[in-house]
Amino acid sequence: MLACGFGSGLIPFASGTWGTLAAWPLYLLIKPSFSDGAFALFLLVAFALGSACCQRVGRVLGVADHGAIVWDEIVAFWLVLWVTPVGFWWQLLAFFAFRFFDIFKPPPARWVDVNMKHGFGVMLDDVIAAVFAAVSIAIAWRLYSALF
């Protein structure tokens, strides 16, 4: 249930996008309950638990990073949203930035995706994509702040 994003990963077309979309309202629901330090710990636990769950589900399904596994997108997008400026438009930009980097997997995300065929690798390549997205949002925020 967790690895498949509470069912969002079972949508047959663009499951990673659906998992990322599921992450957004979940983030808005759970983040207010945490301080920043507690949320950082929550993300670490979600990553560790996700590594184990994705490993097991990948083994059962016979594909290390099966399309139905979207917990990696969920946790990684929570990370992006956490460092994104408040507001719908910034969060929408964060969604598209994360999906872009998750789909195209710039190095070293591509290397991790190709070479680390286990739960930790499944989670790690999305966290790397999240870092790229977060840096892109930070640059956009800086430019926006300078212009307006």
Secondary structure, DSSP 8 states (H G I E B T S, - for coil): -TTTGGGGGGSSSSHHHHHHHHHHHHHHHHGGGS-HHHHHHHHHHHHHHHHHHHHHHHHHHT-TT-TT--HHHHHHHHHHHHTS-SSHHHHHHHHHHHHHHHHH--TTHHHHHHH--SHHHHHHHHHHHHHHHHHHHHHHHHHHHHH-
